[in-house]
Amino acid sequence: MAKARALDKRRKSIRNIRKITRTMELISTAQFKRAMDRASEATAYTRRITALVRNLAQSGLEVSHPLLEGREKTDRAILLVISANRGLCGGYNSGVLRLATAQWARWREEIPQPKLEVSGKRGISAFRFRKIQPDETFTHFEDRPAFEEVSVLANRYLEAYEAGQLDRLDVVYTRFESISRQQAVVETLLPFGDLDSGDETEPVQAGAEIRYDFLPSAESILEEVVPVSFRTKLFKCFLDAAVSEQVARMIAMKAATENADSIVSNLTMAYNRARQGQITGELLEILGGAEALNK
């Protein structure tokens, strides 16, 4: 049986670890609530403006925009991977990276000039461990990404696509659906006409006729709406990733705290048994010594 002192030392160590995991759980819970509020505010706007662009593209009007025009051949493509800067968030990073590495392997065989851009220290280190050097890396997108920071990235993609230097943009991130469901997905953002995010949009119903009155013109409206819709959609990807990361960390730290409680309970029982055995042994030694003196 283990010595009581060793068991007590291990129990104190587990209790200290539990304090850390419990604190991280509380911090993740608070950050999740803030991130969830931001994502909820952006969801309705993103859904409506994306549906508007899709309805305009499908309304039969003689309107066009470079972002809505597909490419006959995909020669240049960018794969953007959104991961976390920190770990201790369960399978959040592994789910994204598993999907990203598979997509990158296919692209290297199918696309002549693919580029890899990674956001998050965990994703950067994971690709470098696999001997894959990303073309661009970003570490400044924390748990509260700013629209201005994402807009800088979005503008670069827009300029490259309109100049013919980019044929396709795919984003690998974790889509937030509910607090109990987050799913790693690959979503095509460019060309914008291929955008399809399931329940994120409101597709035109079969046989429905949508009429719009444009002032001053359809071209001027699209010139403003389509780029804004793309920037908003890319921003929503970063918001979803931030919310999903906090949910994953909150769940992981809660499970770690519960495991620590279970270990401490088991160590306490083992400590009590060891201490009881030690006291019993000491009493037997005292009684044996007293008996020897009486003889």
GUSE-899036 format. One record per atom (N, C-alpha, C, CB): residue in three letters; x, y, z. Coordinates in steps of 0.02 Angstrom, whole numbers, plus 50000, padded with zeros to 5 digits. Glycine has a CB too. Layout:
<marmars>
ALAXYZ;...
</marmars>
This chain:
<marmars>
MET500424994050000;MET500005000050000;MET500445006350000;MET499525000050062;ALA500235011449960;ALA500625017549956;ALA500635021150023;ALA500345022149901;LYS501165024850035;LYS501225028550097;LYS500745034350098;LYS501935030950107;ALA500495035950158;ALA500005041250165;ALA500295048050144;ALA499765041650237;ARG500925049250158;ARG501235055650140;ARG501255056650065;ARG501935056150169;ALA501425051250028;ALA501455051749955;ALA500755052949926;ALA501755045349925;LEU500245049449954;LEU499565050449930;LEU499315057549944;LEU499095045349963;ASP499495060150002;ASP499285066950019;ASP499625072049973;ASP499445068450092;LYS500255070949957;LYS500605075549912;LYS500295075449842;LYS501355073549908;ARG500115069449818;ARG499795068949752;ARG499105072149753;ARG499745061649730;ARG498735071349808;ARG498075074349813;ARG498115081949811;ARG497725072049878;LYS498595084849845;LYS498685092049842;LYS498855094449772;LYS499225094249891;SER499265090549736;SER499435092349668;SER498825092349622;SER499965087549640;ILE498395087149629;ILE497785086849588;ILE497315092549605;ILE497435080049599;ARG497275094449669;ARG496855100049688;ARG497095106649657;ARG496835100749765;ASN497745107549653;ASN498015113549621;ASN497845113649547;ASN498765113949631;ILE497885107849514;ILE497705107349443;ILE496965108849434;ILE497885100449415;ARG496555106449481;ARG495835107649477;ARG495675115049481;ARG495465103949532;LYS496045118649522;LYS495935125949527;LYS496055129249459;LYS496385128949581;ILE496575126949425;ILE496735129849360;ILE496195128249308;ILE497415127249335;THR495995121949304;THR495485119949255;THR494815123349270;THR495405112449254;ARG494645124049334;ARG494025127349352;ARG494035134649332;ARG493885126549427;THR494605137949344;THR494665144949324;THR494615145749249;THR495335147849349;MET494945141349211;MET494905141649138;MET494195140349114;MET495385136649107;GLU493845135949148;GLU493145134649129;GLU492715140949138;GLU492855128949172;LEU492815144449194;LEU492425150549206;LEU492595156049155;LEU492545153049277;ILE493245156549140;ILE493455161649091;ILE493155160049022;ILE494225162049086;SER493185153649002;SER492915151648937;SER492165152748934;SER493065144248923;THR491815151748990;THR491095152948992;THR490935160248980;THR490805150649059;ALA491315164649013;ALA491195171849004;ALA491365174048933;ALA491615175849054;GLN491915171548906;GLN492115173248838;GLN491615170448787;GLN492815170748822;PHE491355164548801;PHE490865161648756;PHE490235165948752;PHE490675154548778;LYS490015168448808;LYS489405172648808;LYS489515178948767;LYS489205174448880;ARG490095181948774;ARG490235188048734;ARG490275186348660;ARG490885191348757;ALA490635180848644;ALA490705178948573;ALA490025176848544;ALA491205173248566;MET489625173548584;MET488965171448561;MET488525177448545;MET488625167048613;ASP488565182648586;ASP488175188748573;ASP488385191948507;ASP488255193748631;ARG489035192348495;ARG489275195248432;ARG489055191148372;ARG490035196048434;ALA489115184548378;ALA488925180148323;ALA488175180548308;ALA489125172948338;SER487775180948361;SER487055181448352;SER486855187948317;SER486695180848419;GLU487195193348335;GLU487055199748304;GLU487235199648229;GLU487425205348339;ALA487765196048213;ALA487985195948143;ALA487615190848101;ALA488725194448140;THR487305185848133;THR486985180448095;THR486405182948052;THR486735175148142;ALA485955186848082;ALA485375189148045;ALA485585193647986;ALA484895193048091;TYR486065198047998;TYR486295202547944;TYR486635198547889;TYR486785207747972;THR487055193747908;THR487395189647858;THR486905185647817;THR487895184947892;ARG486415182547850;ARG485915178547815;ARG485515182747765;ARG485435175247865;ARG485315188647786;ARG484885192747743;ARG485265195547684;ARG484575198447783;ILE485865198147695;ILE486225201147640;ILE486465195847591;ILE486825205247666;THR486635189847616;THR486835184447571;THR486235182147530;THR487135178647611;ALA485655181647562;ALA485055179747525;ALA484885184947472;ALA484465178847573;LEU484985191247487;LEU484845196647439;LEU485285195847377;LEU484955203547471;VAL485925194547387;VAL486385193747330;VAL486185187647289;VAL487115193047354;ARG486015182147322;ARG485825176147285;ARG485175177247248;ARG485765170247333;ASN484705180747278;ASN484075182047244;ASN484175186547183;ASN483575185247292;LEU484615191447190;LEU484755195747133;LEU485075191747076;LEU485225201447154;ALA485525187247095;ALA485865183247043;ALA485385178447008;ALA486435179347073;GLN484845176347043;GLN484375171547016;GLN483715174646992;GLN484225166247068;SER483675181246992;SER483045184546975;SER482945185346901;SER483025191147008;GLY483445183746861;GLY483375184346788;GLY483535191146761;GLY482695182546768;LEU483755195746802;LEU483935202446779;LEU484595202346742;LEU483975207346838;GLU484675206946697;GLU485295207446658;GLU485805211346699;GLU485175210846589;VAL486025208346753;VAL486525211546796;VAL487105206746805;VAL486215213646864;SER487685209446817;SER488275205146826;SER488765208746873;SER488615203546758;HIS489195204646903;HIS489715207246947;HIS490295202346944;HIS489445208147021;PRO490915204746945;PRO491485200146940;PRO491485194646992;PRO492125204046945;LEU491245196147053;LEU491265191047105;LEU490745185647094;LEU491145194347172;LEU490235187047054;LEU489715182047040;LEU489885177646980;LEU489055185547029;GLU490405179346944;GLU490585175646885;GLU491095170146902;GLU490885180346831;GLY490925164046885;GLY491365158446898;GLY491935158146848;GLY490975151946897;ARG492395153746861;ARG492965152746817;ARG492875146146779;ARG493635152746858;GLU493045146446715;GLU493015140246676;GLU493535135146700;GLU493115141746603;LYS494095137646723;LYS494625133346746;LYS494945136346809;LYS495165132246690;THR495065132146858;THR495365134546920;THR496115133146920;THR495025131046981;ASP496505138446910;ASP497235137846909;ASP497555140446973;ASP497515141546850;ARG497245145547003;ARG497515148647063;ARG496975148747117;ARG497775155947048;ALA497145145747174;ALA496655145147228;ALA497005146247295;ALA496305138247226;ILE496625148547343;ILE496875149747411;ILE496445145747460;ILE496875157347430;LEU496785142047503;LEU496445138447557;LEU496605141947622;LEU496665130847559;LEU496095144947653;LEU496175148447717;LEU495945143847773;LEU495785155147718;VAL496385142547821;VAL496235138147877;VAL496205142347941;VAL496775132447884;ILE495655142047976;ILE495565145848038;ILE495605141048097;ILE494875149648038;SER496145141748135;SER496245137648195;SER496325142248255;SER496865132948187;ALA496525139448312;ALA496595143348374;ALA497315144948388;ALA496285139548433;ASN497425150148427;ASN498095151848450;ASN498315147648510;ASN498135159148467;ARG497825144748545;ARG497975140948605;ARG497645134048601;ARG497725144648668;GLY497895129548643;GLY497615122848647;GLY497135122248705;GLY498165117748653;LEU497115116248735;LEU496665114748791;LEU495935116048772;LEU496855118848852;CYS495755114248711;CYS495065115248688;CYS494805108848654;CYS495025121148640;GLY494995103048682;GLY494725096848656;GLY494935095448585;GLY493975096848661;GLY494455093248544;GLY494605091548475;GLY494475097148426;GLY494205085648455;TYR494445103348450;TYR494295109048406;TYR494805109748350;TYR494265115548447;ASN495445110148368;ASN495965111148318;ASN496055104948274;ASN496625112948351;SER496025099048304;SER496135092948266;SER495605091948213;SER496155086848312;GLY494975093748228;GLY494445093148178;GLY494555097548118;GLY493785094648210;VAL494765103748129;VAL494895108348074;VAL495505106148034;VAL495005115448101;LEU496035104148068;LEU496655102348034;LEU496575095847995;LEU497225101648085;ARG496185091248020;ARG496065085047983;ARG495725086547916;ARG495635080248024;LEU495235090947917;LEU494885092747856;LEU495335096847810;LEU494245096747873;ALA495735101347839;ALA496165105647799;ALA496715101747764;ALA496475111147843;THR497035097047798;THR497575093247767;THR497305088947710;THR497925088847820;ALA496705086147718;ALA496415082147664;ALA496255086547604;ALA495785078547688;GLN495975092447616;GLN495825097047561;GLN496455099447527;GLN495415103047586;TRP496975100847565;TRP497605103247536;TRP497925097747494;TRP498085105547591;ALA497885091547516;ALA498175086047477;ALA497815085247410;ALA498115079447518;ARG497155086147409;ARG496785085747346;ARG496965091547301;ARG496025085647359;TRP497015097447330;TRP497175103347289;TRP497865102747256;TRP497155109647332;ARG498345100047291;ARG499015099447262;ARG499025094847202;ARG499505096947314;GLU498545090447197;GLU498505085947140;GLU498075088747084;GLU498225079247161;GLU497585092947101;GLU497095095347052;GLU497215102447027;GLU496415094847080;ILE497505106847069;ILE497575113947052;ILE498315115547041;ILE497285118347109;PRO498475118846986;PRO499185120246970;PRO499525124847021;PRO499225123546902;GLN499185130047045;GLN499505134947090;GLN499085136047152;GLN499625141647053;PRO499085131347198;PRO498715132347261;PRO499135136147312;PRO498485125647290;LYS498805139847354;LYS499135143347409;LYS498785141747475;LYS499135150947397;LEU499185141347527;LEU498925139547593;LEU499035145447640;LEU499255133147621;GLU498495147747672;GLU498535153047721;GLU498215150447786;GLU498185159547696;VAL498555151347842;VAL498345148447905;VAL498295153947958;VAL498835142847928;SER497735153947994;SER497635158448050;SER497635154348114;SER496965162348043;GLY498065156248162;GLY498105152648225;GLY498765148948233;GLY497515147748231;LYS499055149648292;LYS499705146548305;LYS499685138948302;LYS499965148648372;ARG499125136048323;ARG499065128748323;ARG499055126048252;ARG498435126548360;GLY498705129348208;GLY498695127148139;GLY499365128048105;GLY498175130848101;ILE499705133648120;ILE500365134948089;ILE500865129548110;ILE500615141848110;SER500895128148175;SER501365123048199;SER501195116148173;SER501385123048275;ALA500545114648166;ALA500345108048142;ALA500555107048069;ALA499585107148148;PHE500475112048027;PHE500685111447957;PHE501445111147951;PHE500405117147916;ARG501785115047991;ARG502525114847988;ARG502785108148013;ARG502825120548030;PHE502435105048061;PHE502625098448084;PHE502555093348028;PHE502205096348144;ARG502075094447984;ARG501975090047926;ARG502395092047866;ARG501245089947907;LYS502885096447878;LYS503335098847825;LYS502975102747771;LYS503705092847793;ILE502435106247790;ILE502055110447744;ILE502135117647767;ILE501305108347741;GLN502425121847726;GLN502545128747744;GLN501985133147716;GLN503235131047717;PRO501565136147758;PRO501025140547733;PRO501315146647697;PRO500575142847790;ASP500945149047647;ASP501145155047611;ASP501035161447652;ASP500775155547545;GLU500505161347693;GLU500355167047737;GLU500125164247804;GLU499815171747705;THR500315167747857;THR500105165747924;THR499845171847961;THR500705162447963;PHE499355170548005;PHE499045175948045;PHE498975173448117;PHE498355177948015;THR499175177648163;THR499115175948234;THR498755181448273;THR499795174748264;HIS498515186648240;HIS498215192348275;HIS497455191748282;HIS498375198748239;PHE497155186448254;PHE496435185448262;PHE496325181548327;PHE496135181748201;GLU496155185048380;GLU496045181748445;GLU495325179548452;GLU496245186648502;ASP495085178848514;ASP494405176548525;ASP493885181948510;ASP494335174248597;ARG494115188148496;ARG493655193448478;ARG493905196748413;ARG493585198748535;PRO493835193448356;PRO494075196348293;PRO493685202748276;PRO494005191248235;ALA494045207648252;ALA493745214048233;ALA493575214148159;ALA494205219948251;PHE493025217248142;PHE492805217648072;PHE493325221248030;PHE492125221048066;GLU493645226448059;GLU494145230148021;GLU494745225748002;GLU494395236248061;GLU494945221248048;GLU495505216848033;GLU495315211647980;GLU495725213248097;VAL494715209047984;VAL494495204247934;VAL494395207747866;VAL493835200747956;SER494185213947866;SER494085217647804;SER494735218447765;SER493775224447818;VAL495285219447801;VAL495935220047767;VAL496085213647729;VAL496495221447818;LEU495955207947760;LEU496065201447727;LEU495575200547670;LEU495985195747778;ALA494935202447680;ALA494435201547628;ALA494585205947568;ALA493745203247656;ASN494805212047579;ASN494965216547523;ASN495525213647480;ASN495165223447549;ARG496005210547511;ARG496555207447471;ARG496285201847426;ARG497095204647518;TYR495825197847453;TYR495525192547413;TYR495105195447356;TYR495105187947457;LEU494725200747371;LEU494305203847320;LEU494715206747263;LEU493875209347351;GLU495245210247281;GLU495675213247230;GLU496005207847187;GLU496205217647262;ALA496235202447219;ALA496555197147181;ALA496055193647135;ALA496865192047228;TYR495445192747157;TYR494945189347116;TYR494735193647057;TYR494325187447157;GLU494625200047069;GLU494425204447015;GLU494985205546965;GLU494195211247043;ALA495615205046987;ALA496185205846942;ALA496355199346905;ALA496785208246980;GLY496005193946920;GLY496145187646886;GLY496725183846916;GLY496285188846815;GLN496965185946975;GLN497515182547008;GLN497275177047056;GLN497945187547045;LEU496625176347063;LEU496335171347108;LEU495695168647075;LEU496175174447178;ASP495645162047074;ASP495065158847043;ASP494585155747094;ASP495295153546995;ARG494845154447154;ARG494425151147204;ARG494705152447274;ARG494375143447190;LEU494245153247321;LEU494425154047391;LEU493995149347433;LEU494335161447414;ASP494325144847469;ASP493985140347515;ASP494215141947587;ASP494135132947498;VAL493745141647633;VAL493895142947704;VAL493725136647744;VAL493495149147731;VAL494205134347784;VAL494095128747829;VAL494045131547899;VAL494685123347823;TYR493475130547930;TYR493355133147997;TYR492835128848031;TYR493135140647994;THR492695130348094;THR492185126748132;THR491555130848134;THR492435125048204;ARG491035128448102;ARG490395131948100;ARG490015130748165;ARG489975129648040;PHE489775136048195;PHE489385135648257;PHE488655134948239;PHE489505141848302;GLU488355129348260;GLU487645128148248;GLU487245128848313;GLU487535121348218;SER487495126148367;SER487185126848432;SER487725125448484;SER486565122048440;ILE487545126348548;ILE488035125148600;ILE488225117748605;ILE487765127548667;SER487805113448578;SER487955106248579;SER488205103648513;SER487345102448600;ARG488245107848462;ARG488455105548396;ARG488875110848362;ARG487855103648353;GLN489495109148348;GLN489955113248307;GLN490285108548257;GLN490485117048351;GLN490325110548195;GLN490555106048142;GLN491095109348100;GLN489965103848098;ALA491645105948091;ALA492175108348047;ALA491955107547974;ALA492845104448060;VAL491995112847935;VAL491745112747867;VAL492255116147820;VAL491055116347862;VAL492185114647756;VAL492545118147703;VAL492035121947662;VAL492955113147658;GLU492105128547659;GLU491605132647626;GLU491945136847572;GLU491245137147677;THR491645136847513;THR491895140747457;THR491585147747459;THR491745137247389;LEU492015152847466;LEU491775159747469;LEU491855163347402;LEU492135163547523;LEU492335161347362;LEU492435164147296;LEU492515158447246;LEU493045168947294;PRO492165158647189;PRO491705164047168;PRO491085164347212;PRO491495163047095;PHE490835170347221;PHE490285171447267;PHE489645168147244;PHE490175178847276;GLY489585166847180;GLY488995163447154;GLY488945156347178;GLY488995163547079;ASP489515153247200;ASP489505146347226;ASP489335146047300;ASP490165143047213;LEU489225151847331;LEU489105151947403;LEU488465148347420;LEU489085159147429;ASP488535143347464;ASP487955139547486;ASP488105137047556;ASP487775133747438;SER487785139847605;SER487935138047674;SER487325135247710;SER488185144047712;GLY486915131447674;GLY486365128047705;GLY485855132847735;GLY486605123347758;ASP485755132447799;ASP485245136547831;ASP485465143747841;ASP485065133547896;GLU486075145447820;GLU486305152347827;GLU485965156947777;GLU487055152647820;THR485705154247722;THR485415158347670;THR484675156647661;THR485785157447605;GLU484345160947622;GLU483645159847607;GLU483575159147532;GLU483195165647635;PRO483615153147504;PRO483605152247433;PRO482935154047403;PRO483775145147416;VAL482945155647339;VAL482335157347304;VAL481905151147297;VAL482485160447235;GLN481265151647312;GLN480815145947306;GLN480665144647233;GLN480175147147346;ALA480555138147219;ALA480415136147151;ALA479785139647126;ALA480345128447146;GLY479825142747066;GLY479255146047036;GLY479115152947063;GLY478655141947046;ALA479495155147112;ALA479375161747141;ALA479685167147097;ALA479665162247212;GLU479355172547089;GLU479585178147048;GLU479755183947094;GLU479065180146995;ILE480385186147092;ILE480605191547135;ILE480745197747092;ILE481245189547175;ARG480445203247108;ARG480525209347070;ARG480855214647114;ARG479845211947044;TYR481335218147083;TYR481685223447119;TYR481665229847077;TYR482425221347134;ASP481605235347112;ASP481675241947081;ASP482335244847103;ASP481075246547100;PHE482765246547056;PHE483435248947071;PHE483485256447060;PHE483955245347029;LEU483795259847108;LEU483905266947102;LEU484595268447132;LEU483345271047138;PRO485065270947095;PRO484995273447026;PRO485025267846973;PRO485535278447011;SER485395262246986;SER485435256846937;SER485625250346973;SER485955258446881;ALA485485244746939;ALA485645238246968;ALA486395237346975;ALA485355232646925;GLU486775239946926;GLU487505239146929;GLU487805242746989;GLU487815241746865;SER487565248747003;SER487835252547060;SER487655249247126;SER487575259847059;ILE487055246247130;ILE486855242847191;ILE487285236747202;ILE486105240847188;LEU487375232647151;LEU487785226747157;LEU488505228447173;LEU487755222647093;GLU488745233947145;GLU489435236047158;GLU489565237147231;GLU489595242347118;GLU489045239047269;GLU489115240247341;GLU488925234047381;GLU488675246147362;VAL488395230647362;VAL488115225247403;VAL488545218947401;VAL487415223547380;VAL488795217147342;VAL489155210747336;VAL489805210747376;VAL489315209347262;PRO490235215847371;PRO490845215747413;PRO490685215947488;PRO491285221647396;VAL490175219747508;VAL489985219947578;VAL489755213047602;VAL489435225247590;SER489385209747559;SER489145203047576;SER489725198147585;SER488665200347523;PHE490225198647542;PHE490805194247548;PHE491185195647613;PHE491265194947488;ARG491305202047627;ARG491665203747689;ARG491285201347750;ARG491775211347693;THR490625202147749;THR490215199947806;THR490245192447814;THR489495202247798;LYS490225188847758;LYS490245181547762;LYS490915179047788;LYS490115178647693;LEU491465182147767;LEU492115180247793;LEU492175181847867;LEU492675183747753;PHE491905187647887;PHE491905189547958;PHE491505184547999;PHE491625196547967;LYS490935182147971;LYS490525177248006;LYS490905170648016;LYS489875175947967;CYS491345168847970;CYS491755162847978;CYS492205163448039;CYS492175161547914;PHE492525169348046;PHE492965170448104;PHE492555170648169;PHE493355177048095;LEU491955173548167;LEU491545173748227;LEU491325166748248;LEU490925178148216;ASP491125162748199;ASP490925155848215;ASP491505151948244;ASP490665152348152;ALA492095152948215;ALA492685149448241;ALA492845151548313;ALA493295150848196;ALA492765157948328;ALA492905160348396;ALA492405157448446;ALA492875168048398;VAL491755157348428;VAL491255154548472;VAL491375147048483;VAL490545155648444;SER491515143448429;SER491625136148434;SER492235134648477;SER491715133148365;GLU492755138748471;GLU493355137648512;GLU493195138348586;GLU493905142548492;GLN492815143448604;GLN492645144448675;GLN492195138848701;GLN492315151148685;VAL491725136548660;VAL491305130948681;VAL491715124748692;VAL490755129548628;ALA492175123248646;ALA492595117348652;ALA493045117848714;ALA493035116448590;ARG493325123748728;ARG493745124548787;ARG493335124148851;ARG494125131248785;MET492735126848850;MET492315126548909;MET492125119348925;MET491675130648897;ILE491955115448875;ILE491775108448886;ILE492385104348908;ILE491475105348822;ALA492965105648876;ALA493575101948895;ALA493785103448966;ALA494135103648847;MET493755109748986;MET493955111549054;MET493445109049106;MET494035119049060;LYS492815108849088;LYS492315106049133;LYS492435098649145;LYS491605107249106;ALA492595095049091;ALA492745087949097;ALA493375086749138;ALA492815084649028;ALA493875091049128;ALA494495090449167;ALA494375091749241;ALA495025095249140;THR493955096649255;THR493795098149326;THR493425092349358;THR493365104549331;GLU492945089449322;GLU492585083649349;GLU493045077649360;GLU492005081749303;ASN493505076649314;ASN493995071149322;ASN494435072349383;ASN494425070349259;ALA494635078649393;ALA495045080249451;ALA494665078949516;ALA495275087649448;ASP494025080649517;ASP493615079149576;ASP493595071649590;ASP492905081949567;SER493515067749536;SER493485060449545;SER494145057749570;SER493295057049479;ILE494705060249544;ILE495365057849565;ILE495485059749638;ILE495915060749521;VAL495305065949657;VAL495405068149726;VAL494995063749773;VAL495205075549734;SER494385061949753;SER493965057749795;SER494285050849805;SER493275057049765;ASN494535047949751;ASN494865041449755;ASN495505041649797;ASN495015038749686;LEU495885047049788;LEU496505047849827;LEU496345048849901;LEU496915053649800;THR495805052349916;THR495615053349986;THR495445046750020;THR495015058149991;MET495075042449984;MET494925035850013;MET495555031750022;MET494425032149968;ALA495995031849972;ALA496625028149978;ALA497055030950035;ALA497025028449912;TYR497055037650042;TYR497435040850096;TYR497165038750164;TYR497425048450089;ASN496505038650171;ASN496195036750235;ASN496365029550253;ASN495445037750232;ARG496345025150202;ARG496515018150215;ARG497245017550236;ARG496385013750153;ALA497685021050199;ALA498395020750215;ALA498535023650285;ALA498815024450162;ARG498205029150300;ARG498305032150366;ARG498035027650421;ARG497965039050369;GLN497465024450409;GLN497185019850458;GLN497645013850469;GLN496495017450435;GLY497925011250414;GLY498395005750421;GLY499025007750458;GLY498575003050353;GLN499255013950445;GLN499855016450479;GLN499725017250553;GLN500075023050448;ILE499145020050571;ILE498975020950642;ILE498905014150677;ILE498325025050650;THR498585009450642;THR498505002750671;THR499184999450683;THR498084998350625;GLY499635000250636;GLY500304997450644;GLY500675000650703;GLY500704998450582;GLU500605007250710;GLU500945010650766;GLU500655008450833;GLU500875018350758;LEU499985007450836;LEU499675005050898;LEU499914998050915;LEU498915005250892;LEU499974993750865;LEU500214986950877;LEU500934987050903;LEU500174982750813;GLU501344991650876;GLU502034992150900;GLU502054994450973;GLU502434997050856;ILE501614999250990;ILE501585001651060;ILE501354996151108;ILE501115007751065;LEU500834992651086;LEU500584987151128;LEU501104981551135;LEU499944984251099;GLY501454980151081;GLY501974975051084;GLY502554977051131;GLY502254973651014;GLY502734983451129;GLY503254985851174;GLY503044985651246;GLY503464992851155;ALA502404987751259;ALA502154987551328;ALA502124980351354;ALA501464990751333;GLU501914975751312;GLU501884968751332;GLU502574966051348;GLU501564964551277;ALA503064968151310;ALA503754965851322;ALA504024968451388;ALA504204968051265;LEU503824974651406;LEU504064977451470;LEU503744973951529;LEU503924984951472;ASN503144971551521;ASN502804968251576;ASN503064961151590;ASN502064967851561;LYS503424958351542;LYS503674951551552;LYS504304951551594;LYS503824948151485;
</marmars>
